[in-house]
Amino acid sequence: MNHTKFLAITFPVVLVLTLITLFLPDTISNIYVSIMEPLALAVGGLLALRISFMYSKQLRLAFVFFSIFLFIYAAAIVLFSFLQDVLIGKEEVFTTLVLVVQAIDYVFLILFSINLLKVIKITNLNSKVWIIIGITAVICLFMAVYPPLVDNLAFSDINVLVYMIIRIVDAGLVVALVPIIWLYVAYLKSQQRQSLTFTVIISGIICATIFNYIHEVAVRMFAAGAITDTLFFYVIPDTLFIFGYLVILVGLYAHLKDEQWGFNAVDKFMSGELELIENVE
């Protein structure tokens, strides 16, 4: 087994586990989502923590922070699904709690990104990458701001302002992750190490962040009447989140096991050589 073969096998499985959400009855779908989302995030947190022991200094810190981010995210999904029923009639308190936890969680994702940027040199970016970053920034900012503006949210409300800040931070993180992928892949290649699994991990973060915003913009631009529809407004976003979480999980596992698979491949190769020499003799 190697990381390329593993990803080729697991991605169809990820697609099946993701798309099944669209075809389940509502009650079963809710149970499936409530289990799949926190489970994928919690297992991803364990894998990220394990990966942190493979590195030192900034890279170790980066994966520790990423692990904490995933653990908090998983716990928040479980906690808020419970509090949603307990705090019926206290929607403002519930919204405040969600925003506070989300803000704290994103601090760790930002720390993850900062520690990755410490490993690489931002000055190595060429003009082509800066153009891509600029275009990404404009698109992400539009996707973060457009849906709330269309919904006519009252920006005098402190919760709405915090919500908007979090969305803009979301957009900023995606913009930051573009050079991180570009530079970190170049860094790993310079160290003669594979970069595919790391790219998958970052791509999963981008998917989990940006796909929901793309969905929000698409619904408001082309299917405004579907905003109250359960499938379009609830099930599809959950499906997109599950896809992003599973991609992160697959990338983390492949990243963790890649070194072991490399050693196994060398062992098999060496065993074949020894057998060939014995046969010749």
C-alpha positions as CSV (number, residue, x, y, z in Angstrom):
1,M,0.0,0.0,0.0
2,N,1.1,3.6,-0.7
3,H,-0.5,7.0,-0.3
4,T,-1.6,7.2,-3.9
5,K,-3.2,3.8,-3.9
6,F,-4.9,4.5,-0.6
7,L,-6.3,7.8,-1.7
8,A,-7.6,6.2,-5.0
9,I,-9.4,3.6,-2.9
10,T,-10.8,5.8,-0.1
11,F,-12.1,8.8,-2.2
12,P,-14.9,6.7,-3.8
13,V,-15.8,5.6,-0.3
14,V,-15.8,9.2,0.9
15,L,-18.1,10.1,-2.0
16,V,-20.5,7.3,-1.1
17,L,-20.5,8.2,2.6
18,T,-21.2,11.8,1.6
19,L,-23.8,11.4,-1.0
20,I,-25.8,8.9,1.0
21,T,-26.9,11.8,3.2
22,L,-29.0,13.1,0.3
23,F,-31.1,10.0,-0.1
24,L,-31.8,9.1,3.6
25,P,-35.2,9.9,5.1
26,D,-35.2,13.1,7.2
27,T,-35.1,11.3,10.6
28,I,-32.4,8.9,9.7
29,S,-30.4,11.6,7.9
30,N,-30.4,13.7,11.0
31,I,-29.1,10.8,13.1
32,Y,-26.5,10.0,10.4
33,V,-25.2,13.5,10.2
34,S,-25.1,13.9,14.0
35,I,-22.9,10.8,14.3
36,M,-20.8,11.2,11.1
37,E,-19.7,14.9,11.6
38,P,-18.4,14.7,15.2
39,L,-16.9,11.2,14.6
40,A,-14.9,12.3,11.6
41,L,-13.7,15.4,13.4
42,A,-12.8,13.6,16.6
43,V,-10.9,10.8,14.8
44,G,-9.2,13.5,12.7
45,G,-8.1,15.2,15.9
46,L,-6.5,12.0,17.2
47,L,-4.7,11.5,13.9
48,A,-3.5,15.2,13.9
49,L,-2.2,14.8,17.5
50,R,-0.4,11.6,16.5
51,I,1.2,13.3,13.5
52,S,2.5,16.1,15.7
53,F,4.9,13.6,17.3
54,M,6.5,13.0,13.9
55,Y,7.7,16.6,13.7
56,S,9.5,19.2,15.9
57,K,9.1,22.9,16.6
58,Q,6.7,24.8,14.3
59,L,5.3,21.7,12.5
60,R,4.7,20.0,15.8
61,L,2.9,23.0,17.1
62,A,0.9,23.4,13.9
63,F,-0.5,19.9,14.1
64,V,-1.2,20.2,17.8
65,F,-3.2,23.4,17.1
66,F,-5.0,21.6,14.3
67,S,-5.8,18.7,16.6
68,I,-7.3,21.1,19.2
69,F,-9.3,22.8,16.4
70,L,-10.8,19.5,15.3
71,F,-11.6,18.3,18.9
72,I,-13.3,21.6,19.8
73,Y,-15.3,21.4,16.5
74,A,-16.4,17.8,17.2
75,A,-17.4,18.7,20.8
76,A,-19.3,21.8,19.7
77,I,-21.4,19.8,17.3
78,V,-22.4,17.4,20.0
79,L,-22.9,20.1,22.6
80,F,-25.0,22.4,20.5
81,S,-27.2,19.7,19.2
82,F,-28.1,19.0,22.8
83,L,-28.4,22.7,23.8
84,Q,-30.6,23.5,20.9
85,D,-33.4,21.5,22.6
86,V,-32.5,22.8,26.1
87,L,-32.4,26.5,25.1
88,I,-35.7,26.6,23.2
89,G,-37.1,30.1,23.5
90,K,-33.6,31.4,24.3
91,E,-32.3,31.7,20.7
92,E,-30.1,34.8,21.5
93,V,-28.3,32.9,24.2
94,F,-27.8,29.9,22.0
95,T,-26.5,32.1,19.1
96,T,-24.0,33.9,21.4
97,L,-22.7,30.6,22.7
98,V,-22.2,29.2,19.2
99,L,-20.4,32.4,18.0
100,V,-18.1,32.4,21.1
101,V,-17.1,28.8,20.7
102,Q,-16.6,29.2,16.9
103,A,-14.4,32.3,17.5
104,I,-12.3,30.4,20.0
105,D,-12.0,27.4,17.7
106,Y,-10.9,29.5,14.8
107,V,-8.0,30.9,16.9
108,F,-6.5,27.5,16.8
109,L,-7.0,27.2,13.0
110,I,-5.3,30.5,12.6
111,L,-2.4,29.4,14.9
112,F,-2.1,26.2,12.7
113,S,-1.8,28.4,9.6
114,I,0.7,30.8,11.3
115,N,3.0,27.9,12.3
116,L,3.0,26.5,8.8
117,L,3.9,29.9,7.4
118,K,6.9,30.0,9.8
119,V,8.3,26.8,8.1
120,I,8.1,28.2,4.6
121,K,9.2,31.5,3.0
122,I,6.4,33.8,1.8
123,T,9.0,35.7,-0.2
124,N,9.3,32.7,-2.5
125,L,5.9,33.4,-4.0
126,N,6.0,34.4,-7.7
127,S,3.7,36.9,-9.4
128,K,1.5,34.2,-10.7
129,V,0.7,33.0,-7.1
130,W,0.1,36.5,-5.9
131,I,-2.5,37.0,-8.8
132,I,-4.2,33.7,-7.7
133,I,-4.2,34.9,-4.1
134,G,-5.7,38.2,-5.1
135,I,-8.5,36.6,-7.2
136,T,-9.1,34.1,-4.3
137,A,-9.4,37.0,-1.8
138,V,-12.0,38.8,-3.9
139,I,-14.1,35.7,-4.5
140,C,-13.9,34.5,-0.9
141,L,-14.8,37.9,0.5
142,F,-17.8,38.1,-1.9
143,M,-19.0,34.7,-0.8
144,A,-18.6,35.6,2.9
145,V,-20.5,38.9,2.7
146,Y,-23.1,38.4,0.0
147,P,-25.5,36.0,1.7
148,P,-25.9,38.1,4.9
149,L,-26.4,41.2,2.8
150,V,-29.1,39.5,0.8
151,D,-30.8,38.3,4.0
152,N,-30.9,41.9,5.2
153,L,-29.4,41.1,8.6
154,A,-29.4,43.9,11.2
155,F,-25.8,44.8,11.6
156,S,-26.5,46.8,14.8
157,D,-26.9,43.4,16.5
158,I,-23.5,42.4,18.2
159,N,-24.1,38.7,17.3
160,V,-24.5,39.6,13.7
161,L,-21.3,41.6,13.7
162,V,-19.4,38.7,15.3
163,Y,-21.0,36.4,12.8
164,M,-19.8,38.6,9.9
165,I,-16.3,38.8,11.4
166,I,-16.1,35.0,11.6
167,R,-17.2,34.7,8.0
168,I,-14.6,37.2,6.9
169,V,-12.0,35.3,8.9
170,D,-13.2,32.2,7.1
171,A,-12.5,33.9,3.8
172,G,-9.1,35.1,5.0
173,L,-8.1,31.6,6.1
174,V,-8.9,30.2,2.7
175,V,-6.8,32.9,1.1
176,A,-4.0,32.1,3.5
177,L,-4.2,28.4,2.7
178,V,-3.5,29.0,-1.0
179,P,0.1,30.1,-0.5
180,I,0.5,27.5,2.3
181,I,-0.3,24.7,-0.1
182,W,1.9,26.2,-2.8
183,L,4.9,26.9,-0.6
184,Y,4.6,23.8,1.7
185,V,4.5,21.5,-1.3
186,A,7.7,23.2,-2.6
187,Y,9.3,22.9,0.8
188,L,8.5,19.2,1.1
189,K,9.9,18.6,-2.4
190,S,13.1,20.4,-1.4
191,Q,13.3,18.0,1.5
192,Q,12.7,15.1,-0.8
193,R,9.4,14.2,0.9
194,Q,6.0,13.6,-0.6
195,S,3.4,16.4,-0.5
196,L,0.2,14.8,-1.8
197,T,-1.3,13.8,1.6
198,F,-0.6,17.3,3.1
199,T,-2.3,18.9,0.0
200,V,-5.3,16.6,0.6
201,I,-5.5,17.8,4.3
202,I,-5.4,21.5,3.4
203,S,-7.9,20.8,0.5
204,G,-10.2,19.2,3.0
205,I,-10.1,22.3,5.2
206,I,-10.8,24.5,2.2
207,C,-13.7,22.3,1.2
208,A,-15.2,22.3,4.7
209,T,-14.9,26.1,4.8
210,I,-15.7,27.3,1.3
211,F,-18.2,24.8,-0.2
212,N,-20.9,25.9,2.2
213,Y,-20.4,29.5,1.2
214,I,-20.6,28.6,-2.5
215,H,-23.9,26.8,-1.7
216,E,-25.2,29.8,0.2
217,V,-24.4,32.2,-2.7
218,A,-25.8,29.8,-5.3
219,V,-29.1,29.4,-3.4
220,R,-29.6,33.1,-3.0
221,M,-28.6,33.9,-6.6
222,F,-30.4,31.2,-8.4
223,A,-32.9,29.5,-6.1
224,A,-34.0,32.1,-3.5
225,G,-37.3,30.2,-3.0
226,A,-35.3,27.1,-1.8
227,I,-34.0,28.9,1.3
228,T,-36.8,27.4,3.4
229,D,-36.5,24.0,1.7
230,T,-35.1,21.3,4.0
231,L,-33.1,19.6,1.2
232,F,-31.5,22.8,-0.2
233,F,-30.9,24.7,3.1
234,Y,-30.1,22.0,5.6
235,V,-29.3,18.6,4.0
236,I,-26.9,19.8,1.2
237,P,-24.8,22.0,3.6
238,D,-24.5,19.0,6.0
239,T,-23.5,16.9,3.0
240,L,-20.8,19.4,2.0
241,F,-19.5,19.5,5.6
242,I,-19.3,15.7,5.8
243,F,-17.3,15.6,2.6
244,G,-14.8,18.2,3.8
245,Y,-14.4,16.4,7.2
246,L,-13.9,13.0,5.6
247,V,-11.3,14.4,3.1
248,I,-9.4,15.9,6.1
249,L,-9.6,12.5,7.9
250,V,-8.4,10.6,4.8
251,G,-5.5,13.0,4.3
252,L,-4.4,12.8,7.9
253,Y,-4.4,9.0,7.9
254,A,-2.5,8.8,4.7
255,H,0.0,11.4,6.0
256,L,0.5,9.4,9.2
257,K,0.9,6.1,7.4
258,D,3.0,7.2,4.4
259,E,6.3,6.8,6.1
260,Q,5.4,3.3,7.2
261,W,4.2,2.4,3.7
262,G,7.5,3.7,2.3
263,F,9.5,1.5,4.6
264,N,7.3,-1.5,3.7
265,A,7.9,-0.8,0.0
266,V,11.6,-0.7,0.5
267,D,11.5,-4.0,2.5
268,K,9.6,-5.7,-0.3
269,F,12.0,-4.4,-2.9
270,M,15.0,-5.5,-0.9
271,S,13.4,-8.9,-0.3
272,G,12.8,-9.3,-4.1
273,E,16.4,-8.4,-4.8
274,L,17.8,-10.9,-2.3
275,E,15.5,-13.6,-3.7
276,L,16.6,-12.8,-7.3
277,I,20.3,-13.1,-6.3
278,E,19.7,-16.5,-4.6
279,N,17.9,-17.8,-7.7
280,V,20.8,-16.7,-10.0
281,E,23.3,-18.5,-7.8
